[in-house]
Amino acid sequence: MKVADMHCDTISELFHARERGEQVSILENHLHMDLKRMQKGDYLLQNFAMFVHLGKTEDPFHYAMQLVDLFYNELEPYSDRIGIVKSWKDIEENRKAGKMSAMLTLEEGGICKGDLACLRDFYRLGARMMTITWNFPNELGFPNGKDESVSPARAVPDTEHGLTETGIAFVQEMERIGMIIDISHLNDAGIWDVFHYTKKPFVASHSNARALAHHPRNLTDEMIRALAERGGVAGINYYAPFLKDADKKMPLQGLCSDMVAHMKHMKQIGGIGCIGLGSDFDGIDTATEMKDCSGMQFLADEMSREGFTTGEIEAVFHDNVLRVYRELL
């Protein structure tokens, strides 16, 4: 079953491993994802996020540029296995040639420092998707905040602080130039602003259903329904706390059964067409039942056991994401 995954943090993890002096590569490594295991897992397309932690870097733009450089240096030597894509035509050509596709994406709108020129330059470098925020406020908007009175780590929905004027300009420019807007990590008010100030489909690259796991990184039923009506897609995130509310009696693990439960709920709310995959591989610190990217058949088998047809499994695994890419790229 061909896989199109909208989000992983493998490039950032490779960068950190290199800083530690480890001899690792995109071809073969100890992480969740490498090219050999992607081929074993029958991957068609992988989005590789350039993840920037604003709290750990003094110059987010420069750090993002280092990640972009690593992305190209790692993937270009293996162009016989995987091709870097900047358009729908590139994806089609790779598919016909029997190669996987790699798309450069950005996880943290703050790397642009509020400057539309930087956004356009990242586009020129090949970036085709960007989250508005990660877990910090930036020039564009806000993530869902933290309730320090309950727990320093517990996020709560923010329904008051929408996109800034700069953020509105950014999402409109992204829509104009063909960089896909990614609402994962954005706060509730900001998400509704994206709906208000744009017209085309967009994605939540790695977000689940809040009705099943109450973390505000997930989408409400109202958001899922609106995203589906817009023609967008939400990628199922394999991170255990986004799949199931914590049970202190059992260790957290991303189970395929929980992933499928979110798919069934999203199908009921928005239809099968709004569901995709957004693993968050190499960005999550809990185990997954499929272990790594080579084990995606476990998820397909679980979907089949739970009554999803072959056509529906294909829609979730690749067709829905490719439909959005075909329209926007």
N, C-alpha and C positions, 0 to 999 in steps of 0.2 A: 504494500500500500504506500504510494508515493506521499512524502511528507513535505509540507511547506510550513515552516516554523517562523513566527513573526518576531521572536526575541530570544537572544542568548547573550551572555556576558563573557564569552570565551576570550575575546581579544584582550579585554582588561585583565583577565586572569593570567593570560600568557605574558602580558606586560609585567605584572607583579612577579611572576615566576622568574622572568629574565632578570629583574632587579635583584632577586635573591640569588642569582648565579646559577639557576637551574637550566639544564640543557633540554628545552622543550620546543615543540613546533606544532603547527596546526595539522601536520600530517599524522602525528602520533604523540599522545601525551597521557597524563594521568587524570585529566579533567573529565567533565561530562561529555565533551565533544571533541572529536578530531575527524579528519577526512576519511580515514580508514573505517571508523565506526559509523560515520554518516552514510557511507556507501553500503555498509552492512544493514543499516536501518532503512535503506531505500529512500534517501532524501532527494527531493527535487529542488528545494530552495530553502536557504537559511538566511534570516536577517541577523547580521552581526552588529550589535550595539556598541558604540563608543561610549562607555559609561564613565561619567565624571562625578566624583564626590566633592561637592563644593566645600565641605568642611575639612578636606584633607589636601587641598591644592591651592596655592597662592595665585596661580595663573591658569584658570580653567581652559581658556582658549588654547594656550600653548600645549597643555596636557592633552587636550582633544586632538590637536594636530599630531602629537606623537603617536597617539593611538591610530589615527588614520594612516600614518606612515607604516606602522606595524601591520595593519590590515593588508595593505598592498604588498609589503615585503614578504609576508607570510603566504599569501594566496597566489601571487603571480607565478612562482616557480611550479605550481601544480595546475597550470591552466589546462592540462589534458584531463584533469579530473573535475575541476570546478571553474566556472567563469564568473567574473565580477560583472554585475548587471546594473545598468543605469536606465533601461527602458524595457517596455513590454517585449519589444522585438528581440532584445538580448536574451530574455528568459526563453522565448520560443526557440531561438537558435540553439541555445544550450540544450534544451530538451530534445530537439531533433538530433543533436550530435551525441546524445547519451551522456551529457555532462550535468553535474549539479550546478546550481546558481548560488551566488553569494551577493547579498545586498548590504550596503553600508548604511547604518542608521545611527542616530544620535540620541543618547539618553541623558538629557539635561539641557534645557533651553538656555540656561545661564551661560553656556560657553560662548554665546554670541554677544554677550555684554550689552544687550539691548540695541545692537546695531544691525540693521537690515542688510548692510553690505556684507557682514560676516555670515549671515544666513545664506545669502546668495553665493558667497564663496564656498561654503560647505557644500552647497548644491553642485557647484562647478567641480568640486572634488569627488562627487559621486554620491553624496548623502541623499537618500530618497525618503526618509522618514525621521521625525524627531518628536520626542516627548516635550511638552511645554515646561514641565518641572521634573525634578526627582523628589527628594524628601526635604528640600529647603525652598524658602521663598526666593524668587529671583526677579529680574526686571520685567518678566512677563506675567507672573501669576504666583499662585500659592499651592502647596500641597495640603492635604488634610492634616490638621495640627495635632499636637500632643496634649493630653490632659494630665498635667503634672500632679494634680491633686489625687488622681487615681493611680497612675503609674507613669513613670517617665517614658515608657515605651509604648503606651497605649494611645493610638491615634483616634481622633474623633472627627466626624464629618464637619466640614466648614462650609456653611451655606450662605455666608455673608460676603466674603472677599472674592470678587470675580477677577477676571483678567484685567490687567492694567491697560491703559491706552496703548502702550507699547505692545503688550500681549495681543491686543485686538489687531493691531497693524501686522504683527507677525503671522497670525493664523490666516489672515486674508492674503498676505504675500505668499505664504506656503501654498495656499490653494491656487494662487495665480501661476506660480512657477512649476507646480507639480511635485512638491515635497509633501508626503502624506502626513497629516496631523495625527499624532498619537496622544490620546487622553489618559493613558495609564499614568498613575502617580499624581494627576491633577486633582485639585479639590472639587467638591460638589458644585460650588458656585461657578468655578472656572469651566467645568464641563458644560454646564448649561449655557455659559457665554459662548463656547465654541459652537454649540448648536445655533445660537442666536445670530452670530456674526459670520457664519459660513453657509454654503449651499451644497457642496459636494459631499460624498461619503468620506468618512475617516475611520480610524480604528482605535480600539483599546488593545494594544498589542499583547499585554499579559495581565489580564484582569478577569476575575470570576464573578459569581453571583452573590451579592450581599445577603440575599434571603437565606442562603445555606451556610455561609461563613460570614460573620458579622463585621469583619475587618473593613474599614472604609476605603481600603485600596480596591475593594470589589465594587461592582456596579449594582445600583438599585434596579428593581424591576422596571421602574419608569425609564431609567437610562437605557436598559437593554431594549425596551420596546421602541424608544426613540431612535436608538442606533440602528435597529433593524429597519425601521421606516425610512431612514436616511440611506440605507444600502450599505452600511458599515459592518464591521466584523469585530468581535471580541475574541482574543486568543486565550484559551484555557491555560492558566498558570499552574505549574506542578508543585508549587510551594505549599507545604502542608498547612501552615496557618491561614492560607487563603482558600483552602479547600474544606477545612473543618474546624470548628471552634475547639480550642485546646481542651484536652481531657488529661488531667494530671496523672491519671492512673495508667496511661499508655504513652509510649514514646511517639512523637510526631513522625509520620511518614506520609509522603505523597502517594496515596493508593489510587490505582486505576479506577476502582469502584467509586471513589469520591469524585474523581475527574468526570466520570460518566454521569454521576448524579447532577453535577453542575450543567453538563450538556443537556440532560433531560429537562432540567428546569428552564434553561435558556430557550430550548426548542418550544416549550410550552408558552413562554412569554413572547418571544420574538420570531419563532420559526427556525428551521434548520439552517437557513441562509445566513444567520448572524453569528455563527459559531466557527471558530478556527482554533489553531494551536499557537500558544505562546509560552513555551516551556519554562523560560527563565533559567535554563541550564547554565551552570557556572556562575549564577547570581544568587543561588539559593543554598542555605546551609542545613537543609534537612534532606534525608534520603528519599528517593523515589522508588516505586516498585519496579520500574523498568530499568533501574540502575544508571543507565546512560543513554545516549542517542541511538545506540544499536538495538535497543529493546522496544522500539515503538510498536511492534506487532502485538505485544502484551495489551496495549491500549486498544488496538483495533479488535482484538479478540474479545475484550471485555465489552466493548460497544456492541458487538454482534450478539453476545450472550444476553445483553440487556434489551435486545429487540431492534437495534438500529439496522436498517437495510444496508446493502453494499453501497448503494448510491448515496445514502446519508453519511456513511463513513467516509466515502471519497469526498463528499462536500466539506466535511469538517477537516479532514486531513490535508486537503489542498485546494479543492475547487472554489470554495468561498473566498479564500485569500487571493487566489489568482484572478477571480472576477473583479475584485476591487483594484488589484494592480493593473489589470487590463484597462480599466476605465481611467485610472489616475496617472499612469506612467506613459 
